[in-house]
Amino acid sequence: MTLGLFLDIGSTYTKGRVVELERGELVASAKAYTTVETDVTLGINDCLLELSRQGIKEKYDIKLASSSAAGGLRMVAVGLVRDLTTEAAKKAALTAGARVEKTYSYELTPEDLDEILALNPDIILLAGGTDGGNKKYLLENAKKLSRLKIKGTILVAGNRSAATEVAGILEGKVDFRIAPNVLPDLNTLNIEPVQNLIRQIFLEKIVEAKGLKKAEKIVDKVMMPTPLAVLKGAELLAQKIGELILIDVGGATTDVHSVAKGLPTSSGVSLKGLPEPYAKRTVEGDLGLRRTVKNVVEYGQEEFYNSGITSEQLNGYLEKIYRNPTYLPQTPREKEIEKALTRICVKTAMNRHAGRLEEIWTPAGKSFVQYGKDLTGVEALVGTGGPLVYAEEPEKVLAAGFFEENSPHILKPKKPELYLDTEYVLFAAGLLAENNREAGLKLLNSVKKL
């Protein structure tokens, strides 16, 4: 039997999955508390000990890991126009698995620079201008950033006409890399080269800086940020079941991934705005079931009313999770509250991720403009993350992300099949696909259709 070990070194837990590589079959799972603050190998060894208790005694042929520990991959994005180069930089960072702390547009102010220093990001993605276009702000921002005592790396992905000058400004002052322009023209989003460099920086610098290098005493390599591994797993799953949307509800954020072209499905609709990546990720930092639950409550009053949940019942449950964020619902009413909170996260995150239609009038009459992706025809909606996996009625929770007749301008899926990543294998499939795509595809048989 040939076995592969796949670890997700998360902020709270280190999760292990053992896969039989020839059959692509999940044979064991374990988790232990992450110990990156002291020695990351302690938590990994605890996880391995748990696997050995399950009878996993054989040696592993491959041992790979992803990580979102120690704050994950933290970035800020700097661009020229907010809806163009700044947005393009943000899309590139998110699809590379980063957590985008802040975005900035036009010339950086003294207050912006102070904030960037305080945020202390791992990578500053510096964009600005289409190729052959505006160079002024890119050069000015490079000069200002070169004077800061930056610990992270500046990744330049702006107007190629300014690349040599920017390199001259930054040389000898900060660690920097030059990538092709993330927005070479207004109709082209060039994300992949930036993603590759972000991953290279992650492997070369960030793994060591966050204390993760010690993990490579046990595993072959910490390959990538966990959100990127999940996105790669979602891309692989789309090859099996068709275009999909993946929703991951957690304690602090709700992530949505769409693997779909998202082109207009109705006649008379024209596209506007930046092109969308086929594999797109958005992160909602105000939608979590523990750390940011106050926002969720604020957004979802109608959901509580429709579920018959009173203010007293809601506040009683909130008090418990404020005191102990690891608390899980015990009574039928508490489970109903947790389900309502999760539905609010799903609905709100989907509303933000999906594209929108805007009605306009022209001399020829009424027509429509589409911003973002049209997801109405997407064939599959996949849930992952504890709140969805352990929900008593996950299909009803996921249904909160469906198209709504009373909001037809929000282009959410109409009749998707529902799936659940009950064994939490998407990250492992994403890692496995780097070396053995066929085994990765087989492993995704663990994703259950509801």
N, C-alpha and C positions, 0 to 999 in steps of 0.2 A: 504494500500500500504506500503510495507516494502522497505525502501530506504537505500542505502549505499553511503557515501561520500568518494571520493578518491582524494587526493591532490598530485600534483607533485610540490614540493617547489624547483623551478629552480633558476639558478643564476640571471636571469632577471625577470622572471614571475613566479607567483604561479598559477598553472592551476588546476581547480576543475572540477570533473566529478561526476554527480549524477546518480546512477544506481538503477532501480527497481529490487530488488534482486530475486524475484520469477520468473520473465520473463527474467532476465539478460538484460534488455533494458535500453539504455542510454536515460535519460529524460531531462537532462539539462547540460550545460557547461558554464564555466566562467573563467576569468583570471584577475589577478591584479598584480601590481608590487611587487616583493619580497622585504621584509624589514628586512632581517636577520641581517644587519649591525646595526640596532637600536633595533627593537623588532619584531620578526618574526610573532607574532600574529596580528600585524597591517595589513600586507599584506593578511594574511589568512582571517581576518574579512572583508577586502574589497572584497575578492573573495566571501565570504558567503553573503555579502550584495547584490552583483550582482545576485547571485542565488535567493535570496529572491525577487528581482525585477522581476524575471521570474516566480514567483508564487510558489517557493519551500518553503513551510511554515512548513511542517511536520518534526518531529524529525527523526534523522537518527538512524538506528539500528546498523550500524558499521561506524566508521570514521577512515580511514587509510591513511597514507602518505608515500611518498618516497621523497628523496631529493638529489639534486646535487648542492645545494647552498654552499656558502662560500668555493668555490674551489672544492667541491665534496670530494670524498674519495681519498686522495693523497697518493701514495705509491712509494717506490723504491724497487727494487729486487736485491739481492746479491746472486750470485751462484759461481760455480767452473768453468766449461767450458761454454763458451758463448752459444754454440748451444745445450747444454744439460741441466744442472741444472738451469742455468740462464734463459734460454728460458722457461723451465718448470715453474719456479717461475713467470715469466711474464705472461704466459698463465693463471695460477691460479689467479693472481691478476686481470687481465682483465675480466675473466669470473665471478669474484665476484663483478664486477661493479666499479672497481677502475680506477683511472687515474694514469698510471705508468709514473712517472716523469723521471726516469733514471734507467738503469740496470748496474750492475758491475760484473766483473768476476775475478776469482783468488783472490790474496791477496789485500785487500784494501790499497791504497796508502795514504799518508798524504793529497794529493790533493783531493782524493776521499772523505776522511772523512770531510774535510772542505766544500766540495760541499754538502754532505749529511746534514751537520748542516745548511748550507744556505738554502737548499730546505725545511727543517723542515717538513718532511713527517708525515702523520698520523700514518702510519705503515711501518716498514722496514721488508720485507720478506727475511729472512736469510736462504738460502738453501746451498747445497753443498754435493757432494758425494752420490753415491748409497749406499744402506744398505750394511754394511760390507766393503765398499770401503774406499776411501780417507777421512781422518778426519782432516788432517793438516790445510787446508785452512778454514774450518768451525770453528775450535777452534781458530785460529789466528784472524779471522774476528770478532768472538764473543768477544775476549779480547779487540780488538780495539774499537768496538762499545760500550763496557761497560764503557769505559773511557770518552765517549762523554756525554755532557749534553743534552740528547735526551728527548724531550717532548712527543714523540709518543711512540708506542708500537713496540717491536721487536717480530715478529712471526717467530719462528724457525721451519723449515720444511726440515731438511737435514738428513744426514746419522744417522739412529737411534742408531748406535753404539756409537755416540758422544753425544747423547741427554742429558744424565745425567751430563757429563762434562760441556756441554754448559750451562745447568741450574745452575750449581755451579758457573760458571764464571759470569753470569748475575744477580744472586740472590742478592737482596738488593741494586743494582746499577741502574737498569732500570726496567720499566714495560715490562714483556715478557710473552709469551705463547709458549707452545710446541705442535706442530702438527705432525702427521705421515709424513714421507718423501714424498715430492711431486713427487719424481722420485726414487722409491725404487729399480728399475732395469731399464735397458736401454729400455725395451719394455713395461713399465708400467707407465702411467701418473696418479698419484693419487691426483686429484684436489679437490674432494668434501670435505674431512675433512678440508682442508685449507680454502675453500670457507665458510664453516660453521663457522670457527673461525673468519674469517675476518668480517663476518656479526655480530657475537657476540660482537666483539670489537667495531664495528660501533654502535651497540645499547647501549652498556655499557658506552662507553667513548666519541665517536666522536659526537654523537647527542648532548651531553651536551657541549662539548668543542666548537662547532660551533654555539652555541646559539639556537639550534633547540629544546632543551628540553622544552622551553616555548610553543612550538606548541602542546605539549601533555596536555596543559590546555584545548585545543579545540578538538583535535583528540585523539583517543584511543592510537595510537602508531605511531611513525615514524619507519616504518618497515625495510627499506633497502635503499641503494643507488638507484637512479632512473635507471641507466643503468642496474642494476640487475633486477629491476621490468620489464623493457622492454624485457630483455632476457627471463625471465620467461613467459612473455606474448607471445613471439615468440615461445617458446617451446609448449605452449598451442595451439597456432594457427596451428603449425605443426601437431597436433593431428586431426585437422579438414581438412586441405588441403594438407597434405603431406610435405615431406622435403622442406625446404624453405631457402631463403636468405633474410635478412632484411637490407635495406640501410637507414641510417638516416643522411641526409646532414644538417649541421647547420652553424652557423656563424663562429665558431672557429675550428670545427673538422668534420670529416665524420666517423661515426661508421658503421661497417659491422658486422652483426651477421649471422652465418650459423647454421642451425639446420639440420644436415645431417651427415651420416656416412663418406661419401667422399672416399670410397674404390675405387680401380681401376676399370674402366668400360671396359678396353680393355685387350685382352690377351697379355701375354708376358711382363707385366708391374709388377715390384716389388716395394714395399714400402721401403722408406729409411727415416731416421730422426725420430724425436720424434713422438709418437702416437698423434693423434689429438682428442680433446674433441668433443663429439657429438654436444654440444651447444658451439660454439666458438664465441668470440668477438674480433675484432681488432679495434683500434682507430688510425686514421690518424690525428695527430696534426698539420699537415701542409696543410690540405685541408678543408678550411672553406670559406664561401662566404663574410665574413667581416674582421674578425681579421687577417686571414692568406691569404687573397685573392691575394696578390702579388705572392705567390707561385703558386696558381692556374693559374694565367695568364702565368707564366713562363712555366708551364707544358703543356699548351694547345694551342700553336700557330696554330697548324694544324686545331683545331676545329674552331677558329675564321676565318681562311682563308676559310674553307669549308662553313661557315655560311655567308660569305660575309660581315663580320664585319671589318671595317677599323680601323687603329690605332687611328685616331682622334676620332671616335665614342667610341671606347673602353676607351681611356684615359679620355674622357669627362665624361663617366659614373663612372669611378673609382674615379675621383675627387669628385664627389657628395657623394659617399659612404665613402670616406676617411673623408670628412668633417662631415658627419652625418651617422654613421653606421646603424641607424634605417631606413634610406631612402629605399623606395621600388620603383621598376621600374614603370614609368608612361606611357611612349610612347611605341609604337610597337617595335621600335629599342632597347630601353632599356630592354624590356622584352625578346627580342631575345638574348641580351648580357647575361642577368641573366640565361637564359636557357642554353647557351653555357658554362657558368661558372659551372653550376650545373652538366652538362654532363661530364665535365672534372673531377669533384670530384667523380662522380659515376664510371667512367671508371678507374681512377687511383687507387681509393680505392679497387675496385674489382680486379684489376690486382695484388694488394699486398695481398689481402685476399685469393684468390684462390690458389690451388696447382699448381705445375709445373711438366712437364715431361722433363727429361734430357736423351739424347741419349747416350748410351755407347756401346762399342764393347768388346765382349768376344770371347774366342776361338770358341764358338758355333755360333758366328755371332752377328748381331746388336740386341740390346734389349733396354728397356727403364726403367728408374728409376723415381718413383713418389715421390716428396716432397710435403707434405701438402695434402689438400683435393681435390679430383676430384669432381667438382661441375657441370660437364657437363650435368648430367641427373637430376639435381634438378628441381622439378616440379613447384615451385612458386618463384617469385621475388616480394618482398613487399617494398614499399616506405613509409617513414614517415619523419616528419620534415617539417617545413614551405616551404622551397624552392621546395620540391617535391609536397607537398599537394596543394600548390597554383599555381603550374606551369600550363600554359594554355594547354600544350600537355605533360602530365606526362609520357605517354607511350613512347614517343620519348626520353625523358630524361632517363628513366629506361633502355631503349634499349642500352644505352651506356655501360651497364654492361654485355652485351651478349658476348658469344664466338665469336672470330674473326678468320676467315679462314687464315689470314696472320700471326696470332700468335697462332698456334694450340698447342703450348707447355703450354700456360696459360689456365688452366682447368676451364673456366667460363661456366655458364649455356648456353645451346644451344637453347632450345625452352620452356622457362618457361611461365606459365600464370602470368599475371601482376595484382598486387593488390595495393591498396592505403589505408593507415590508415588515412582517411579523418577527422575523429572525434578525433584523438589522444587518442585511448582507450587502446593501448597495455600495457602501464604502469599500468593502472587501472585493466586490466584483470590479470596482473601478481600479483598485490596486492590481488585482489579478490580471486584468485586461492588458496591462502594460507588458506582460510577458507571455500570457496564455489566454488569448481572446476567447477561444472555444470553451475553455474551462469557466471563464467568467460568465459566458452566456448560459452555460448549464447551471451555474450557481444561482442564477436569477430565477430558476424554477422555484426557489424558496419564497419568492414574492407571490402572495396568495391573492387570487381573484375572489372578490366578495360576492 
